Amino acid sequence: MILLILTAPTVDITAVDLKVEYLRNPLAVDIPQPRLQWTLRATDPTKHDLSQKAYQILVATDRQSLDTNIGNLWDSKKVVSDRTTHIKYAGTPLKSGQRAYWKVNVWDQNDHVQLGTREPVNYWDKGVDINDWTAQWVGAPKGTQQKALQNLSDIDSKIVGDSQLSPGWSDYNKTFQYQAYDVTQLLQTKNAISVLLGTGWFSSYVGIFHRYKQYGPDQNLLFELHIQYENNKTEIVKSDNTWK
């Protein structure tokens, strides 16, 4: 009697810390072809002289497709290369707000493949294209905001989180930056939206001349809350002239 035991070859590397435009799972990527990257980790830290011989990027509309190694948005196929950074997405263009899930299969120096794992989940969300915004700009009556901001230092002391300086500076004559946040964990049975607008880079003291109201005296808000229910129904709560 002959007993044959077949074992899979040991793979020396795996892809970890997947990022899109230098970010982990970003929520609003406006770039049509974002740059993808990952870090290589040795499966056995005692081994040396390890390298990546090839990679395959799979991007899909859902996690189930990735689990079966199907990239229905993009399958780069096996690319013989040791590159791990600045690899541009070259798949189907994403729609506004669409989420793309992705993983990376890598081949080590011995041409043994390590398939990307299900956990952690890796994705990015396409930002909202300028023509797809349906919200309206809202703000306090003109000329009233500066008085309301007189107690701003007291308000600032109660702010939590790491976004006090968001959005970053831009030339407001050309560009308005927007921020995206996942608020799923904040939802309750009844919910309300409240926003406090500071002077920020728009109308505070900016530049070497220490000029106040650099771009204008009054701040305004453009806001959309995108909701996807468990039955895949979607809804958008947005700022408009009914807001107070």
N, C-alpha and C positions, 0 to 999 in steps of 0.2 A: 504494500500500500504506500502510495506516494502522496504526501500532503504538501500542497503548494500554498504559500502564504505571500500575498502581494501587498506591499505597502506603498503608499504614496510618497514621492520624493519630498524631502524636507525643503521648505522655502525659507530663504535666509532673511528676506526683507518684507515689510508690509507698509502700506501707505496710511499715514495718520495726519491729523491736524489739517484737514482739507479746508481751503479758504477760497473765497471769491472776492476779487479786488481787495485782497489783504484782510478780509473780514470773515468771521465765522457766521454762517447762515444769515447773511444780510437781508433786510426786509424791503429795500427799495433800490434796486440797481437799474439806473437809467441807461447804462451803456449797452447797446445791442449785442456786442461781443465781449462780455466781461472776461477778464484774465483769471485763469484757474491755477491753483498751486497746491502742493502737498509736501509733507515731510516724510522721509524714509526712516523707519525704525527697524533695528535688527531684531529678529525673533529670538535669537540667542545672543545676549550681550557679550558673551565671551568670545564670539567669532569676530574676525577682522578681515579687511580687504574685501568688503562687500560692496556691491554696486547694483544699480538698476540697468538692465539691458533693454527693456521695452516697457511700454505702458499702454493701457486702453482706458479711455474715459467713456462712461455710459451716463447719459442724461435722460430722464424719463418724466412723464407727467404724474407718475404714482410710484409708491415704494414697492408695490407688488411686482411691477415690471422689472425693477432693479433686482429683486430677489431671484428672478429667473434669468438674470443677465441680459435683459432686453433694454436697449436705450431707444425708446420710440421718439425721442426728440433729437438725440445725437448718439451715434456710435462711432468713435474715432477709429475703430478696429485696432489691431495691434500695431503700434508705432515703435519702430526700433530707435530708441533714443534714451539718453540719460537725463533729459530735461524734466524738471519738477516744478518750474515756475513760469509765469507769463505765457501760459498756453491759452490762446483765445478760443472761446466757445464758437463752434462752427456748425451749429445745428439749426433746427427750425426756429425762426424768430418767435420770441415769446410775446404774448398779448399783455396789455396793462394788468398788473396785479397777479399775473400767472405765477405759480410756484413750480420750480423745476428741481427735482431730486437728482442727486448724482453720486457716483462712486468711482473709484479708480482701481483697476486691476494692474498689478505690477509683476514683471518678470525679473528675477535676480540674475546674477552673473552666470549662473548655470542654466539659464533659460527655463527655470521652474516658475510657474505662475502662482501668485497669491491673489485670490479673489477678494474684492472689497467686501467689507462686512456690513450687516444690516444696522448695527449700532456702532457709534452714534449716528443719528440721522443727519444727513448733509443736504442742504438745499439753498436756493436763493429765490427771492421774489422779484419779478420785474417791476420796476417803478411805474407810476401812473404817467402815461404820455400826456403832453401838454393839452392836446385836443380832447382828452378823455375826462378832464376835470369837469364836474357838473356843479360844484359848490359855488357860492357867491362870497365875495369879500365882505366881511362885517367888522364893525368897530364902534367905539363910543362916538358920540357927536363930536364934530371937529372943534378943537380948542378946549376940550374938557379933560383931556387925558393927562396933561402935565400936572394939574391940580390933584388928580387921583393918585399920581405916582409920588406924591410928597413923602409918603410913609414907606417908600420902596425898601429902605434898609431894614425895616422891621419885617416886611414881607419876605425879603431875601433870607433872613435868618431862619425862616420856617420851611424853606424849600428842601426837599429830599431828592436823592438821585444824583446822577453825575452829568446832568445836561444843562447846567446853569448858563453855559456859554453857547448853547445851540440856538440858531444855526451859526455856523462859522461865517466869517466876513466874506462879503462879495460886493461887487459894484452893483448896487440896486438899480442903476440905470440900464443894466444889461441882464442881471441874473437874480432870481429869487430861489434860494435853497429851501427845501422842505424836509421835514423829519418824519420818520416812520417808526411806530412802536407797536409791539404786540401787547395788547391790554386784556388778553383772555383771562388772566388770573385776577383781574380787578373786577370782573363782572359779578353782579349780585342779582337778586330778584328784581329790584327796581334800580335803574341807573340814571345818572345825570352827568352832563358834560359841563365842566367849568374851566375857563381858560383865562389866565392873567398875562397880559402882554406888557413886557417891559420895554424900555427905550431901545435896548440892544444896540446892535451895530447901525441900525437904521437912523436913529435920531439922537443918540447920545454923543458924548465928546469923542470924536474919531479923527485921527490924523495928526500930523505934526503941528497944525495950527490950532489944535484944541477947539475946533469949531463945533458948536452945538447945532442940533437939527441938520446934520450933514445931508440927509436925503429928504427930509420932510418932518413935520411936527407931530403927525398922528400915526399910530400903529393900527394895522388891520390884520385880520385872521382869515385864512382859507383852510377849511377843515373838512375831512371826510373820514367817516368810520365805516370800514368795509366789514360786513358780517356774513359769515358763511355758517348756516345751520347744519345740523347733523344729517338732514335729508337733502343736503346740497343746495337748498334754496339760499339765495343771496339777497342782501339788502344793504343800502348805503344811507347812513345818517350824515347829513351835510349841513354846513353853515349856509343860512339864507336870511332873507329879510324878516323871518318870524323869530329869529333869535333876539334875546334881550341882553 
